[in-house]
Amino acid sequence: MATCRYFMLVAAALVFAAPVDSASSRRNAEQTDVTPLQKLVSMLDGMAAKGKAEKLEEATEFAKFHEWCDGLRMEKEASIAEAVEQIEQLEADIAKAKADAEVLSKEIEELEAAVAKAEDELAAATAVRQTELADYTAQHKDLSESIYACARAIETLKAKSEDVPQSLMQVRSRPTMDRYARAVIDSFLALSTEAGAPEANAYE
């Protein structure tokens, strides 16, 4: 546009400057048969044609640029819509993951509590079993010694039936004898005292 204004100013200057030298202008007009006005018209026509060509070129370039902008806008809108959808999906996944984590945390706490309780019960049961084993071992030892003492007493009675009361008293006085064995010996001695000294073969 600045170029067009420049040429229009130059053409106007030529028109206004033409009457100053009329003789020279007439001679030039006679030689060329072209007046300054015709030159101005021709120049303006050329400028108009050039302006139209530039306008057409600019319109074409603008149309291309507008088409490129539309395509870019559609591409960006599609990308934004896809990103929004992905964000919504990710937010839903995050919310679900948080809910699952809370549920799993509660289950873990319950399992840890159950494991701790089971360990405590196992420790308590182990202590009870150890105590029972110790009691059984001591009782088994006492009973075994009592049985062994009774067996030896029976053998002694069979060998020396006349010394039965004295032998039983010796057996009864042993510290390894339990209460039940002593009670049996006491009952036997009481019966022997009431009935008199029994014969040896009476107890075989």
C-alpha positions as CSV (number, residue, x, y, z in Angstrom):
1,M,0.0,0.0,0.0
2,A,2.9,2.4,0.7
3,T,4.2,1.7,-2.8
4,C,0.9,2.6,-4.4
5,R,0.7,5.9,-2.5
6,Y,4.3,6.7,-3.6
7,F,3.5,6.1,-7.3
8,M,0.3,8.1,-7.0
9,L,2.2,11.1,-5.6
10,V,4.8,10.8,-8.3
11,A,2.1,10.7,-11.0
12,A,0.3,13.8,-9.5
13,A,3.6,15.7,-9.4
14,L,4.1,14.9,-13.1
15,V,0.7,16.2,-14.0
16,F,1.1,19.4,-12.0
17,A,4.6,19.9,-13.4
18,A,3.6,19.4,-17.1
19,P,2.2,23.0,-17.8
20,V,5.4,24.8,-16.7
21,D,7.2,24.0,-19.9
22,S,4.4,24.1,-22.5
23,A,6.6,24.5,-25.5
24,S,8.8,21.6,-24.6
25,S,5.8,19.6,-23.7
26,R,4.2,20.3,-27.1
27,R,7.3,19.3,-28.9
28,N,7.6,16.1,-26.9
29,A,3.9,15.5,-27.5
30,E,4.3,16.0,-31.2
31,Q,7.2,13.7,-31.2
32,T,5.7,10.9,-29.1
33,D,2.0,11.6,-29.5
34,V,1.5,10.6,-25.8
35,T,0.3,13.2,-23.4
36,P,1.3,13.3,-19.7
37,L,-2.3,12.4,-18.8
38,Q,-2.1,9.3,-20.8
39,K,1.2,8.4,-19.1
40,L,-0.5,9.0,-15.7
41,V,-3.5,6.8,-16.7
42,S,-1.1,4.1,-18.0
43,M,0.9,4.3,-14.8
44,L,-2.2,4.1,-12.7
45,D,-3.5,1.1,-14.7
46,G,-0.2,-0.6,-14.1
47,M,-0.3,0.2,-10.4
48,A,-4.0,-1.0,-10.2
49,A,-3.0,-4.3,-12.0
50,K,0.0,-4.7,-9.7
51,G,-2.2,-4.0,-6.7
52,K,-4.8,-6.5,-7.8
53,A,-2.1,-9.1,-8.3
54,E,-0.6,-8.4,-4.9
55,K,-4.1,-8.5,-3.3
56,L,-4.8,-11.9,-5.0
57,E,-1.5,-13.2,-3.8
58,E,-2.1,-12.0,-0.3
59,A,-5.6,-13.5,-0.4
60,T,-4.2,-16.8,-1.5
61,E,-1.5,-16.8,1.2
62,F,-4.1,-15.8,3.8
63,A,-6.4,-18.6,2.7
64,K,-3.5,-21.1,3.1
65,F,-2.6,-19.6,6.5
66,H,-6.3,-19.7,7.5
67,E,-6.6,-23.3,6.4
68,W,-3.4,-24.2,8.3
69,C,-4.7,-22.4,11.4
70,D,-8.0,-24.3,11.2
71,G,-6.2,-27.6,10.9
72,L,-3.9,-26.8,13.7
73,R,-6.9,-25.7,15.9
74,M,-8.7,-28.9,15.2
75,E,-5.6,-30.9,16.0
76,K,-5.1,-29.1,19.2
77,E,-8.7,-29.4,20.2
78,A,-8.6,-33.1,19.6
79,S,-5.4,-33.4,21.6
80,I,-6.9,-31.4,24.4
81,A,-10.1,-33.5,24.4
82,E,-7.9,-36.7,24.5
83,A,-5.8,-35.3,27.3
84,V,-8.9,-34.4,29.3
85,E,-10.3,-37.9,28.8
86,Q,-7.0,-39.4,29.9
87,I,-6.9,-37.1,33.0
88,E,-10.4,-38.2,34.0
89,Q,-9.5,-41.8,33.5
90,L,-6.3,-41.4,35.6
91,E,-8.2,-39.6,38.3
92,A,-10.7,-42.5,38.4
93,D,-7.8,-45.0,38.6
94,I,-6.2,-43.0,41.4
95,A,-9.4,-42.9,43.4
96,K,-9.9,-46.7,42.9
97,A,-6.3,-47.3,43.9
98,K,-6.7,-45.3,47.0
99,A,-9.9,-47.2,48.0
100,D,-8.2,-50.5,47.3
101,A,-5.2,-49.4,49.4
102,E,-7.4,-48.5,52.3
103,V,-9.2,-51.9,52.1
104,L,-5.8,-53.8,51.8
105,S,-4.4,-51.8,54.7
106,K,-7.3,-52.8,57.0
107,E,-6.9,-56.4,55.9
108,I,-3.2,-56.3,56.6
109,E,-3.9,-54.9,60.1
110,E,-6.4,-57.6,60.7
111,L,-4.0,-60.3,59.5
112,E,-1.2,-58.8,61.7
113,A,-3.5,-58.9,64.7
114,A,-4.5,-62.5,64.0
115,V,-0.8,-63.5,63.6
116,A,0.1,-61.8,66.8
117,K,-2.8,-63.5,68.6
118,A,-1.8,-66.9,67.2
119,E,1.8,-66.4,68.2
120,D,0.7,-65.5,71.8
121,E,-1.5,-68.5,71.9
122,L,1.3,-70.7,70.6
123,A,3.7,-69.4,73.2
124,A,1.1,-69.9,76.0
125,A,0.4,-73.5,74.7
126,T,4.1,-74.2,74.5
127,A,4.6,-73.1,78.1
128,V,1.7,-75.3,79.2
129,R,3.0,-78.3,77.3
130,Q,6.4,-77.8,78.8
131,T,5.0,-77.6,82.3
132,E,2.8,-80.7,81.7
133,L,5.9,-82.5,80.2
134,A,7.9,-81.7,83.3
135,D,5.1,-82.8,85.6
136,Y,4.6,-86.0,83.6
137,T,8.4,-86.8,83.6
138,A,8.6,-86.3,87.4
139,Q,5.5,-88.4,88.0
140,H,6.6,-91.1,85.6
141,K,10.0,-91.2,87.4
142,D,8.2,-91.5,90.8
143,L,5.9,-94.2,89.6
144,S,8.7,-96.1,87.9
145,E,10.7,-96.1,91.1
146,S,7.7,-97.1,93.1
147,I,7.0,-100.0,90.8
148,Y,10.6,-101.1,90.9
149,A,10.5,-100.9,94.7
150,C,7.3,-102.9,94.9
151,A,8.8,-105.5,92.5
152,R,11.9,-105.9,94.7
153,A,9.7,-106.0,97.8
154,I,7.6,-108.8,96.2
155,E,10.8,-110.7,95.4
156,T,12.0,-110.2,99.0
157,L,8.7,-111.4,100.3
158,K,8.8,-114.5,98.3
159,A,12.3,-115.3,99.5
160,K,11.7,-114.4,103.1
161,S,8.1,-114.6,104.0
162,E,8.8,-114.7,107.7
163,D,10.5,-111.2,107.5
164,V,7.6,-109.7,105.5
165,P,6.6,-107.0,108.0
166,Q,10.1,-105.9,108.7
167,S,10.9,-105.8,104.9
168,L,7.7,-103.9,104.2
169,M,8.6,-101.4,106.9
170,Q,12.0,-100.9,105.3
171,V,10.4,-100.4,101.8
172,R,7.8,-98.0,103.3
173,S,10.5,-95.9,104.8
174,R,12.2,-95.2,101.5
175,P,11.8,-91.6,100.4
176,T,11.0,-92.6,96.8
177,M,7.7,-94.3,97.9
178,D,4.6,-92.3,97.1
179,R,1.5,-92.0,99.3
180,Y,-0.5,-94.7,97.4
181,A,2.2,-97.3,97.8
182,R,2.7,-96.5,101.5
183,A,-1.1,-96.7,102.1
184,V,-1.1,-100.2,100.5
185,I,1.8,-101.3,102.7
186,D,0.1,-99.9,105.8
187,S,-3.1,-101.8,104.9
188,F,-1.2,-105.0,104.4
189,L,0.7,-104.7,107.6
190,A,-2.5,-104.0,109.5
191,L,-4.1,-107.1,108.1
192,S,-1.0,-109.1,108.9
193,T,-1.0,-107.9,112.5
194,E,-4.7,-108.8,113.0
195,A,-4.4,-112.3,111.3
196,G,-1.0,-113.2,112.7
197,A,2.1,-113.9,110.7
198,P,1.0,-115.5,107.3
199,E,2.6,-118.4,105.7
200,A,5.0,-117.7,102.9
201,N,3.0,-119.6,100.3
202,A,-0.1,-117.8,101.2
203,Y,1.0,-114.8,99.3
204,E,2.5,-116.6,96.3
